[in-house]
Amino acid sequence: MQQAPSEDARPVLKAQLTAGLIATVVFLTAIAPLATDMYVPAFPQVAGDLSSTATQVQLTLTTFFVGMALGQLVGGPVSDQRGRRGPLLAALLAMTAASVVCALAPSIAVMTVARLVQGFAGGWAMVTGRAIIVDLATGVRLVRVLNVIAAVGGIAPIVGPLLGGLILQLSHWRVSFWLVAVLGLAMTSAVLVAVPESLPPERRHAGGLGNFLAAGRIVLANREYVGYLVVAGAAMGALFAYVATSAFVLQSMNGLSPIAYSVDFAANAAGMTVAALIAARLAGRVSTRKLILVGQLAALAAGLALLVGALWFGTPLVLALACFFVLMTAQGLMIPNGGALASAAVRDHPGTGSAVLGFVQWVAAGTIAPIAGLGGEHTAVPMAALVTAGAAVSMAGLLLVAKPVRRTP
């Protein structure tokens, strides 16, 4: 009777970072961009069909971001307590169910609540997938794998808007949510096949609000972790300042066609993907902090150039195209590497560390995006200022807060 449990435990203890597992985590990272980017092109149709205003439809995007942030904040500690696989499967099923409700939503109120649940479950799944990687990889390998995940996951922001536009051309906006539901079932199947339990019982932490707060205090007391948290969070804010306003800058202010804008958006996302792949290739050969700093300097230069162009030259097209490409490429060096070093700094609490990191990043995204658009369709000054500030704050996190600790041999 006592031998069977020990045999059952062996696969858990021998869980390995396989190609199938990495591919599944990449799949999980596609939740947010697919659930967002496929839906955004349909805003006018959603407003008409659900008899709502543009502001009410925009609120469904905000609630999704809020759900993403809260889901990561709660999901990480729960997975530290109960293991990774079970909570991950539950989150994916909840996300699938919420997507079905979105597809059938009879009113904007139902849609808003369903989007909150969809974001919450999606954030839970994403942070748990990241924690699995942290469980099974360390050092250079952790940095390399997280960069590869970010690079391959960068395909989703390219495909999302194009797929959403195609769905609108051929069918109805509700089809995009049915597609997300189908993808949720596919993700569930992939986890069942390729993802073992990566956190054995002896490495789990006790649950409860008190333990969660205690673990949160531990990770936030780690100065190195907080520094890299600032690095990745501020970079995420700069990224979403671009995402929220680039369409207005390039189309409304510079007359770019929707097709040309989609091509440029895809090219910028490709730059981010290539940068992350290069960073993965250089892991172990070049200091990860140096790669982050290169990205920060590039992002800061792009932000300053955009700010000068917005204040005195009306943000000319060539300047905007060049600066957006540099900014997005720089994110491929800043966000994955900052996140990897943050996770490495709190290896005793990977779920909580990933949860706080994800929470900060998505709060930054949800907060910065509407602020960047305050100037309306005819000025890029708020966006340029936010990009510049994001790069500067990220750099301060690296150079002033996350100073490497000198350890005595």
Number of C-alpha atoms within 10 A of each C-alpha: 5 6 7 8 9 10 10 10 13 11 14 15 14 13 17 17 18 12 10 14 20 21 17 22 27 23 22 27 24 21 25 20 19 23 24 21 21 27 24 18 20 19 18 13 14 22 18 11 12 15 13 15 15 13 10 16 22 15 16 22 21 21 21 27 27 23 26 31 29 24 27 31 27 20 28 33 32 24 27 24 20 17 23 27 20 13 18 24 20 15 25 29 20 20 28 27 19 26 29 20 21 25 20 15 17 13 15 21 15 14 23 22 19 24 29 23 25 32 31 28 28 34 36 31 33 29 35 33 28 25 26 26 21 27 24 16 17 16 13 16 16 22 27 25 23 25 28 24 24 25 25 19 21 24 17 22 20 22 16 24 22 18 18 23 19 14 20 19 10 9 11 13 23 19 18 28 22 18 19 22 25 15 20 25 18 16 22 20 15 18 23 13 12 15 23 19 19 23 22 18 15 6 14 17 19 14 14 12 10 10 14 21 13 12 19 18 11 15 24 17 11 14 17 22 25 22 25 32 31 26 33 32 29 29 33 26 28 31 26 23 28 24 17 18 24 21 19 18 26 22 16 14 18 17 13 17 13 12 10 13 17 17 14 18 22 21 16 21 23 22 22 26 26 20 24 30 23 18 28 26 16 16 21 14 9 11 13 22 20 12 21 26 20 16 26 28 16 19 32 25 18 25 27 18 18 27 23 15 18 22 13 9 11 18 25 15 16 10 15 21 18 14 20 22 20 21 28 27 24 29 28 29 29 33 26 25 29 29 26 25 23 27 28 21 19 20 16 18 25 26 33 31 31 29 31 23 27 28 25 23 24 24 19 24 26 22 17 24 22 15 15 25 21 14 13 12 14 14 20 27 22 19 30 27 19 24 31 23 19 29 32 19 19 31 28 18 25 25 16 9 18 23 14 11 8 6 5 4 3
